[in-house]
């Protein structure tokens, strides 16, 4: 059984409302060294399918082709001059994940049984931040 990882980011030029909200929260904590926050939805799916089917899942199910782009696997920090800190937030084990349940059902409708699916949020904090601030 293979575990597939999908990361869904907003395309450049489209507002990242979730990332902007987190950026505002960080500013409210008095942390002024962060210049921006990018966010991504993360899907971890355990199922027996190949790369072509994974591309289909990403294109047809997980990402909006107009305003989002996907990455299969683990993306790194964006290139540029700003220092980047990656933070990932997962639900606690045993917590109901209705989005994962919906993805599982949708993939089953596409003809593949999913053993397990989980969701998370990935944040890319651009700027300097200390370990204590994280």
Phi, psi and omega in degrees: 000127181260142174260122178260141178240127178238132175241129183244114180249158171288145175291151175304139181095349177252135183297140175257084185301319181293313178298320178294324177295317178295321177301317177297319178298318180297318179297323179296332176284355179088013178270110185256357183276350177274130184266331181193162176228129172252141179237157177217147170272138181241136176236126176248115187234122176261114181195159177267093171213166185262178183300321180297318179290324177299318177299319179296316178301314181297313184288316188269337189242312191270323186248141172279118187295342181281311190242000181232155173231154183240159175225127177263118186113201181252116178280156178265187177289148179294149178288147179152183183278332184286142173289141182238138175242128179261131177229134178237136183239122179246155173290151175295150178301135179093348178282135179298134181237086185297329178294316178298321178297320178294319179296318178301314180294320181293320178292324175298321177295336177276357174102011181234134177277132178258128177285319183202146175217140178220158176237161178206176173237137177246136179236134174248110180266117181264120182130180180272136177211140181276163177301319180297319179293325178299000000 
